[in-house]
């Protein structure tokens, strides 16, 4: 028997499948399906190729599609072999495994570290010199004040405010109006309340005050008398001419035959005049009584002379101020000064002023500045919302 052909047709037929053609129709359909599938594949390949060309081609897109909007240079598709290019205007990206760079520290408020405390209107201002943060404590008016010895005192000549660190929060109270409170060295008087005259013919009045608030008496000094507050407590009064006195419970005690201008307890600065009113200003050792003449330029104009804690430096707070080195016998004209109430650092390395004019400022002048240095530090206080009251005393705890 002969084998049948693979297509199901015998060798003698003419290709017809039979009376109804069912075998030939199935064969034609099976031949058309592979052809259609191939055509679809070709179309998909063409469409994919056109899409890729539209992404990478340079002539088919608009300017915004084929350029980097940051700098106008061609856009680069990120791949494993071609990383995304960082434009120059962007922040540098840290490499993998590295910590991102730390943020830049905030600008310091000043070159000083510490705190400045002063009167500001109806508040006491405490300024952090490193950060510029301001704490305002309202000044409370009370009928009586106890334990004054535990308070820190600030005054602008028109009032005295006491600050207490005991308790939380801290408090500040009005201690005396229209006067200044000064600690006393007299064992019978704890404080002197100093009131200056309002008119040219008035007298300086001193009231003795015990720590618990009782008045012990009143003394009067001629108008124009200088009130010198000593660093170790107590005060002296120097009338316009003549001797210098110390207030006592029973009256005034003469401590010098001359007019005292300044003292730190161990060194005095005196104005000595003869019968013809020819005067000189000298520095006097309080222990030995030895007097040293001062340069004429230093005393040509006398504003407010002060002595450094170590007794080496003399300051005449003119505008600008004079600084005299007693040890080296050198005179130096500062480019600051004339602000009133200068305050020395404990180590005598600097002297500070607090201004309350159009530009409130803290000025710190160094007594021995580095070479090629002006020797001063300036801290602008304007804009803090806590301008100093005119003539206020201040506390300065700082490190230049």
Kinemage of the C-alpha trace (Angstrom):
@kinemage 1
@onewidth
@group {chain A} dominant
@subgroup {mainchain}
@vectorlist {calphas} color= white
{ca unk a 1} P 0.000 0.000 0.000
{ca unk a 2} L 1.280 3.421 -0.912
{ca unk a 3} L 1.734 6.034 1.836
{ca unk a 4} L -0.651 9.019 1.872
{ca unk a 5} L 0.888 12.446 1.210
{ca unk a 6} L 1.394 14.885 4.160
{ca unk a 7} L -1.201 17.407 2.908
{ca unk a 8} L -3.951 14.763 2.719
{ca unk a 9} L -4.172 14.843 -1.087
{ca unk a 10} L -3.571 11.871 -3.323
{ca unk a 11} L -1.307 12.033 -6.351
{ca unk a 12} L -4.014 11.719 -8.926
{ca unk a 13} L -6.342 14.538 -7.817
{ca unk a 14} L -6.421 18.018 -9.265
{ca unk a 15} L -6.508 19.672 -5.927
{ca unk a 16} L -10.240 19.617 -5.280
{ca unk a 17} L -11.160 18.325 -1.816
{ca unk a 18} L -14.565 16.938 -2.626
{ca unk a 19} L -17.980 17.974 -3.441
{ca unk a 20} L -18.285 20.484 -0.541
{ca unk a 21} L -14.626 21.825 -0.359
{ca unk a 22} L -14.299 21.617 3.399
{ca unk a 23} L -10.795 20.220 3.376
{ca unk a 24} L -9.408 22.934 1.018
{ca unk a 25} L -11.038 25.792 3.117
{ca unk a 26} L -9.349 24.697 6.318
{ca unk a 27} L -5.987 24.547 4.595
{ca unk a 28} L -6.313 28.135 3.229
{ca unk a 29} L -7.201 29.536 6.724
{ca unk a 30} L -4.217 27.910 8.351
{ca unk a 31} L -1.937 29.530 5.728
{ca unk a 32} L -3.354 33.089 6.248
{ca unk a 33} L -2.874 33.225 10.104
{ca unk a 34} L 0.939 33.131 10.110
{ca unk a 35} L 0.993 35.804 7.435
{ca unk a 36} L -1.232 38.147 9.508
{ca unk a 37} L 0.810 37.591 12.614
{ca unk a 38} L 3.994 38.475 10.774
{ca unk a 39} L 2.451 41.707 9.442
{ca unk a 40} L 1.411 42.760 12.957
{ca unk a 41} L 4.920 42.104 14.234
{ca unk a 42} L 6.416 44.248 11.467
{ca unk a 43} L 4.025 47.120 12.304
{ca unk a 44} L 4.887 46.917 16.020
{ca unk a 45} L 8.595 46.996 15.223
{ca unk a 46} L 8.149 50.035 12.947
{ca unk a 47} L 6.123 51.912 15.570
{ca unk a 48} L 8.711 51.143 18.274
{ca unk a 49} L 11.517 52.321 16.021
{ca unk a 50} L 9.697 55.600 15.251
{ca unk a 51} L 9.076 56.189 18.972
{ca unk a 52} L 12.737 55.686 19.818
{ca unk a 53} L 13.745 58.031 17.009
{ca unk a 54} L 11.409 60.700 18.404
{ca unk a 55} L 13.167 60.473 21.789
{ca unk a 56} L 16.765 60.565 20.564
{ca unk a 57} L 16.411 62.432 17.294
{ca unk a 58} L 17.359 66.155 17.103
{ca unk a 59} L 15.076 67.331 14.328
{ca unk a 60} L 11.589 66.163 15.191
{ca unk a 61} L 10.946 67.914 18.559
{ca unk a 62} L 10.512 71.512 19.669
{ca unk a 63} L 13.234 73.547 21.365
{ca unk a 64} L 11.732 72.979 24.824
{ca unk a 65} L 11.721 69.223 24.336
{ca unk a 66} L 15.340 68.675 23.290
{ca unk a 67} L 17.067 71.217 25.639
{ca unk a 68} L 17.691 71.622 29.388
{ca unk a 69} L 15.602 74.532 30.630
{ca unk a 70} L 18.213 75.318 33.346
{ca unk a 71} L 21.063 76.269 31.058
{ca unk a 72} L 19.991 75.557 27.459
{ca unk a 73} L 22.442 72.669 26.914
{ca unk a 74} L 21.211 69.304 25.475
{ca unk a 75} L 19.358 67.054 27.870
{ca unk a 76} L 21.136 63.800 28.679
{ca unk a 77} L 19.122 60.647 29.302
{ca unk a 78} L 20.380 59.023 32.508
{ca unk a 79} L 21.739 55.501 31.969
{ca unk a 80} L 24.099 53.253 33.854
{ca unk a 81} L 27.002 54.434 31.700
{ca unk a 82} L 25.971 58.098 31.365
{ca unk a 83} L 24.888 59.564 34.718
{ca unk a 84} L 22.722 62.646 34.848
{ca unk a 85} L 24.866 65.777 34.513
{ca unk a 86} L 24.432 68.265 37.372
{ca unk a 87} L 24.147 71.848 36.122
{ca unk a 88} L 26.574 74.323 37.705
{ca unk a 89} L 23.720 76.136 39.417
{ca unk a 90} L 22.630 73.094 41.398
{ca unk a 91} L 23.913 72.004 44.819
{ca unk a 92} L 26.616 69.377 44.783
{ca unk a 93} L 25.282 65.904 45.594
{ca unk a 94} L 27.181 63.916 48.212
{ca unk a 95} L 28.716 60.680 47.004
{ca unk a 96} L 27.067 57.454 48.081
{ca unk a 97} L 28.071 56.454 51.583
{ca unk a 98} L 29.078 60.001 52.614
{ca unk a 99} L 27.133 62.187 55.025
{ca unk a 100} L 25.695 65.371 53.509
{ca unk a 101} L 27.626 68.536 54.416
{ca unk a 102} L 26.470 70.185 57.642
{ca unk a 103} L 24.514 73.432 57.405
{ca unk a 104} L 26.543 76.622 57.807
{ca unk a 105} L 26.402 77.915 61.393
{ca unk a 106} L 24.298 80.994 62.020
{ca unk a 107} L 26.172 84.286 62.055
{ca unk a 108} L 27.098 85.308 65.624
{ca unk a 109} L 25.466 88.477 66.906
{ca unk a 110} L 28.805 89.949 68.047
{ca unk a 111} L 32.429 89.077 68.713
{ca unk a 112} L 31.682 88.959 72.428
{ca unk a 113} L 30.371 86.140 74.562
{ca unk a 114} L 28.400 86.835 77.694
{ca unk a 115} L 25.481 89.017 78.698
{ca unk a 116} L 24.672 92.722 78.782
{ca unk a 117} L 22.030 93.956 81.241
{ca unk a 118} L 20.607 97.486 81.268
{ca unk a 119} L 17.470 99.578 81.785
{ca unk a 120} L 15.190 99.948 78.784
{ca unk a 121} L 12.148 102.093 79.510
{ca unk a 122} L 9.826 100.181 81.824
{ca unk a 123} L 11.852 96.970 81.458
{ca unk a 124} L 15.214 95.488 82.300
{ca unk a 125} L 16.837 94.077 79.154
{ca unk a 126} L 19.180 91.084 79.266
{ca unk a 127} L 20.990 90.589 75.951
{ca unk a 128} L 22.899 87.447 74.989
{ca unk a 129} L 25.894 88.930 73.142
{ca unk a 130} L 26.614 85.706 71.246
{ca unk a 131} L 23.131 85.083 69.832
{ca unk a 132} L 21.362 88.456 70.067
{ca unk a 133} L 18.479 86.986 72.074
{ca unk a 134} L 16.835 89.584 74.333
{ca unk a 135} L 14.944 88.888 77.535
{ca unk a 136} L 12.737 91.732 78.827
{ca unk a 137} L 11.737 91.799 82.477
{ca unk a 138} L 9.015 94.328 83.373
{ca unk a 139} L 9.852 96.730 86.214
{ca unk a 140} L 7.211 96.288 88.894
{ca unk a 141} L 6.249 99.156 91.190
{ca unk a 142} L 5.709 97.988 94.780
{ca unk a 143} L 4.947 99.812 97.998
{ca unk a 144} L 7.934 98.483 99.959
{ca unk a 145} L 11.010 96.464 99.093
{ca unk a 146} L 12.691 94.007 101.418
{ca unk a 147} L 16.135 92.338 101.292
{ca unk a 148} L 17.785 94.998 99.159
{ca unk a 149} L 21.174 93.468 99.934
{ca unk a 150} L 20.221 90.468 97.772
{ca unk a 151} L 19.414 92.622 94.751
{ca unk a 152} L 21.521 93.856 91.852
{ca unk a 153} L 20.940 97.582 91.332
{ca unk a 154} L 20.658 99.533 88.078
{ca unk a 155} L 20.069 103.279 87.850
{ca unk a 156} L 19.772 106.028 85.269
{ca unk a 157} L 19.862 108.851 87.842
{ca unk a 158} L 16.080 109.224 87.740
{ca unk a 159} L 15.263 105.896 89.368
{ca unk a 160} L 16.874 102.813 90.818
{ca unk a 161} L 15.690 99.322 89.905
{ca unk a 162} L 16.559 96.217 91.876
{ca unk a 163} L 16.854 92.816 90.213
{ca unk a 164} L 16.457 89.582 92.120
{ca unk a 165} L 17.609 86.201 90.850
{ca unk a 166} L 15.912 84.381 93.700
{ca unk a 167} L 12.847 82.467 92.595
{ca unk a 168} L 11.642 81.643 89.131
{ca unk a 169} L 11.205 83.720 87.086
{ca unk a 170} L 13.605 86.522 87.990
{ca unk a 171} L 12.020 89.798 89.007
{ca unk a 172} L 12.831 93.506 88.845
{ca unk a 173} L 11.216 96.126 91.055
{ca unk a 174} L 11.345 99.908 91.332
{ca unk a 175} L 13.364 100.659 94.480
{ca unk a 176} L 13.666 104.464 94.436
{ca unk a 177} L 12.217 107.200 92.216
{ca unk a 178} L 14.118 110.304 91.114
{ca unk a 179} L 17.266 109.078 92.847
{ca unk a 180} L 20.123 106.596 92.857
{ca unk a 181} L 20.726 103.943 95.498
{ca unk a 182} L 24.363 103.354 96.520
{ca unk a 183} L 25.613 100.767 98.996
{ca unk a 184} L 27.221 102.280 102.073
{ca unk a 185} L 30.419 101.430 103.929
{ca unk a 186} L 29.071 102.953 107.138
{ca unk a 187} L 28.028 100.223 109.624
{ca unk a 188} L 24.982 102.260 110.664
{ca unk a 189} L 23.710 102.866 107.113
{ca unk a 190} L 23.128 100.121 104.546
{ca unk a 191} L 22.395 102.367 101.537
{ca unk a 192} L 22.565 106.023 100.588
{ca unk a 193} L 19.741 107.388 98.456
{ca unk a 194} L 21.299 110.175 96.386
{ca unk a 195} L 18.979 112.815 94.885
{ca unk a 196} L 20.338 115.526 92.626
{ca unk a 197} L 18.844 119.027 92.567
{ca unk a 198} L 16.425 119.983 89.807
{ca unk a 199} L 17.508 123.623 89.737
{ca unk a 200} L 20.877 125.437 89.774
{ca unk a 201} L 20.485 126.524 93.418
{ca unk a 202} L 19.533 123.158 94.865
{ca unk a 203} L 21.648 120.861 96.949
{ca unk a 204} L 22.550 117.198 96.655
{ca unk a 205} L 20.538 115.241 99.190
{ca unk a 206} L 21.562 111.943 100.779
{ca unk a 207} L 19.140 109.823 102.752
{ca unk a 208} L 20.375 106.943 104.859
{ca unk a 209} L 18.365 103.762 104.299
{ca unk a 210} L 18.428 100.508 106.192
{ca unk a 211} L 18.126 97.230 104.328
{ca unk a 212} L 14.578 96.681 105.574
{ca unk a 213} L 13.432 100.041 104.169
{ca unk a 214} L 13.621 102.497 107.110
{ca unk a 215} L 15.104 105.964 106.662
{ca unk a 216} L 17.839 106.838 109.162
{ca unk a 217} L 18.517 110.513 108.405
{ca unk a 218} L 19.305 113.032 105.695
{ca unk a 219} L 22.466 114.931 104.655
{ca unk a 220} L 22.873 117.851 102.256
{ca unk a 221} L 25.854 118.664 100.032
{ca unk a 222} L 26.486 121.805 97.932
{ca unk a 223} L 25.069 121.892 94.418
{ca unk a 224} L 27.568 120.706 91.832
{ca unk a 225} L 29.186 118.188 94.163
{ca unk a 226} L 30.604 115.123 92.459
{ca unk a 227} L 29.381 111.790 93.839
{ca unk a 228} L 32.111 109.157 93.551
{ca unk a 229} L 31.011 105.553 93.974
{ca unk a 230} L 33.892 103.366 95.171
{ca unk a 231} L 34.354 99.813 93.832
{ca unk a 232} L 34.389 98.248 97.307
{ca unk a 233} L 31.229 100.056 98.402
{ca unk a 234} L 30.524 103.469 99.752
{ca unk a 235} L 30.714 106.878 98.155
{ca unk a 236} L 32.553 110.162 98.435
{ca unk a 237} L 31.385 113.703 97.769
{ca unk a 238} L 33.625 116.318 96.210
{ca unk a 239} L 32.246 119.900 96.237
{ca unk a 240} L 33.248 122.151 93.310
{ca unk a 241} L 36.199 123.474 95.359
{ca unk a 242} L 37.927 122.421 98.548
{ca unk a 243} L 37.988 119.136 100.409
{ca unk a 244} L 36.484 115.713 99.729
{ca unk a 245} L 34.075 114.161 102.222
{ca unk a 246} L 32.657 110.779 103.141
{ca unk a 247} L 29.041 110.693 104.356
{ca unk a 248} L 28.522 109.200 107.789
{ca unk a 249} L 25.465 108.559 109.906
{ca unk a 250} L 26.201 111.691 112.004
{ca unk a 251} L 27.460 113.936 109.167
{ca unk a 252} L 30.331 114.378 106.709
{ca unk a 253} L 33.895 113.264 107.371
{ca unk a 254} L 36.790 114.883 105.479
{ca unk a 255} L 38.994 112.321 103.738
{ca unk a 256} L 41.192 114.627 101.627
{ca unk a 257} L 42.288 118.235 101.659
{ca unk a 258} L 41.846 118.304 97.893
{ca unk a 259} L 39.094 117.628 95.401
{ca unk a 260} L 38.978 113.948 94.601
{ca unk a 261} L 38.156 113.132 90.945
{ca unk a 262} L 38.438 109.346 90.937
{ca unk a 263} L 39.473 106.432 93.124
{ca unk a 264} L 39.630 102.664 93.129
{ca unk a 265} L 40.312 102.556 96.873
{ca unk a 266} L 44.085 102.239 96.482
{ca unk a 267} L 44.809 104.982 93.954
{ca unk a 268} L 43.263 108.470 94.009
{ca unk a 269} L 43.178 111.106 91.298
{ca unk a 270} L 43.079 114.563 92.911
{ca unk a 271} L 42.802 118.124 91.704
{ca unk a 272} L 45.088 120.272 93.847
{ca unk a 273} L 44.811 124.053 93.771
{ca unk a 274} L 46.873 126.719 95.566
{ca unk a 275} L 45.750 130.074 96.967
{ca unk a 276} L 45.950 131.622 93.498
{ca unk a 277} L 43.678 128.876 92.113
{ca unk a 278} L 46.497 127.434 90.049
{ca unk a 279} L 45.564 123.753 89.816
{ca unk a 280} L 47.158 120.476 88.830
{ca unk a 281} L 45.824 116.938 88.629
{ca unk a 282} L 47.869 114.167 90.215
{ca unk a 283} L 47.610 110.439 90.905
{ca unk a 284} L 48.120 109.636 94.592
{ca unk a 285} L 49.035 106.302 96.152
{ca unk a 286} L 46.541 105.905 98.995
{ca unk a 287} L 49.057 103.960 101.119
{ca unk a 288} L 52.220 106.036 100.730
{ca unk a 289} L 50.702 109.382 99.760
{ca unk a 290} L 53.146 109.688 96.856
{ca unk a 291} L 51.767 111.958 94.109
{ca unk a 292} L 52.523 111.615 90.376
{ca unk a 293} L 51.784 114.388 87.920
{ca unk a 294} L 49.639 113.559 84.877
{ca unk a 295} L 50.207 114.684 81.262
{ca unk a 296} L 48.784 118.095 80.370
{ca unk a 297} L 46.887 116.640 77.384
{ca unk a 298} L 45.184 114.133 79.661
{ca unk a 299} L 43.793 116.760 82.056
{ca unk a 300} L 43.298 119.684 79.668
{ca unk a 301} L 39.581 118.833 79.732
{ca unk a 302} L 38.152 116.850 82.619
{ca unk a 303} L 34.993 114.879 81.904
{ca unk a 304} L 34.745 111.714 84.000
{ca unk a 305} L 38.003 110.223 85.190
{ca unk a 306} L 38.087 106.623 86.355
{ca unk a 307} L 40.795 104.255 87.609
{ca unk a 308} L 41.158 100.660 86.434
{ca unk a 309} L 40.806 97.939 89.096
{ca unk a 310} L 44.538 97.134 88.987
{ca unk a 311} L 45.476 100.815 89.302
{ca unk a 312} L 47.530 100.829 86.095
{ca unk a 313} L 45.192 102.719 83.772
{ca unk a 314} L 43.493 106.103 84.025
{ca unk a 315} L 40.587 106.994 81.749
{ca unk a 316} L 39.318 110.499 81.043
{ca unk a 317} L 35.933 110.046 79.331
{ca unk a 318} L 36.145 113.021 77.022
{ca unk a 319} L 35.031 112.758 73.402
{ca unk a 320} L 37.171 111.004 72.269
{ca unk a 321} L 38.541 109.566 75.502
{ca unk a 322} L 42.103 109.640 76.801
{ca unk a 323} L 43.781 106.536 78.266
{ca unk a 324} L 46.950 106.894 80.334
{ca unk a 325} L 49.214 103.964 81.244
{ca unk a 326} L 50.784 104.839 84.625
{ca unk a 327} L 53.223 101.922 84.401
{ca unk a 328} L 54.641 102.755 80.965
{ca unk a 329} L 53.882 106.503 81.210
{ca unk a 330} L 52.177 106.350 77.784
{ca unk a 331} L 49.186 108.407 76.685
{ca unk a 332} L 46.737 107.125 74.075
{ca unk a 333} L 43.794 108.868 72.450
{ca unk a 334} L 40.921 106.455 71.862
{ca unk a 335} L 38.566 106.882 68.909
{ca unk a 336} L 35.569 106.293 71.219
{ca unk a 337} L 34.337 107.796 74.445
{ca unk a 338} L 32.290 110.648 75.827
{ca unk a 339} L 29.288 108.424 76.577
{ca unk a 340} L 29.303 108.508 80.385
{ca unk a 341} L 29.300 105.721 82.985
{ca unk a 342} L 32.351 103.818 81.655
{ca unk a 343} L 32.799 100.362 83.187
{ca unk a 344} L 36.029 98.425 83.589
{ca unk a 345} L 36.453 94.694 83.272
{ca unk a 346} L 37.627 92.924 86.423
{ca unk a 347} L 41.043 92.178 84.897
{ca unk a 348} L 41.481 95.772 83.592
{ca unk a 349} L 41.904 94.464 80.036
{ca unk a 350} L 39.006 96.538 78.667
{ca unk a 351} L 36.664 99.415 79.410
{ca unk a 352} L 33.123 99.679 78.053
{ca unk a 353} L 30.506 102.337 77.329
{ca unk a 354} L 26.802 102.027 76.598
{ca unk a 355} L 25.359 104.720 74.352
{ca unk a 356} L 21.717 105.761 74.143
{ca unk a 357} L 21.907 108.255 71.281
{ca unk a 358} L 20.536 107.897 67.761
{ca unk a 359} L 22.362 104.583 67.346
{ca unk a 360} L 22.327 102.600 70.619
{ca unk a 361} L 25.663 100.818 70.821
{ca unk a 362} L 27.886 98.907 73.197
{ca unk a 363} L 31.545 99.890 72.780
{ca unk a 364} L 34.383 97.907 74.359
{ca unk a 365} L 37.906 99.367 74.145
{ca unk a 366} L 40.921 97.146 74.838
{ca unk a 367} L 43.675 98.632 76.996
{ca unk a 368} L 46.389 96.630 75.190
{ca unk a 369} L 45.105 95.894 71.680
{ca unk a 370} L 46.913 93.511 69.321
{ca unk a 371} L 49.203 95.032 66.713
{ca unk a 372} L 47.464 96.623 63.711
{ca unk a 373} L 44.192 96.511 65.641
{ca unk a 374} L 42.111 99.538 66.587
{ca unk a 375} L 41.487 97.908 69.917
{ca unk a 376} L 37.718 98.270 70.065
{ca unk a 377} L 34.639 96.108 69.641
{ca unk a 378} L 31.285 97.598 68.632
{ca unk a 379} L 27.898 95.930 69.148
{ca unk a 380} L 24.935 97.661 67.514
{ca unk a 381} L 21.809 97.476 69.674
{ca unk a 382} L 19.420 99.239 67.290
{ca unk a 383} L 16.546 97.116 66.046
{ca unk a 384} L 16.380 94.828 69.064
{ca unk a 385} L 13.300 96.577 70.437
{ca unk a 386} L 15.150 97.300 73.691
{ca unk a 387} L 17.020 100.609 73.379
{ca unk a 388} L 18.947 101.633 76.520
{ca unk a 389} L 17.468 104.384 78.669
{ca unk a 390} L 19.602 107.573 78.573
{ca unk a 391} L 22.299 107.515 81.229
{ca unk a 392} L 21.596 103.981 82.412
{ca unk a 393} L 24.178 102.008 84.316
{ca unk a 394} L 24.765 98.500 83.010
{ca unk a 395} L 26.193 95.115 83.828
{ca unk a 396} L 28.568 93.515 81.351
{ca unk a 397} L 29.680 89.916 81.665
{ca unk a 398} L 31.649 89.268 78.490
{ca unk a 399} L 34.778 87.728 77.031
{ca unk a 400} L 36.449 89.771 74.221
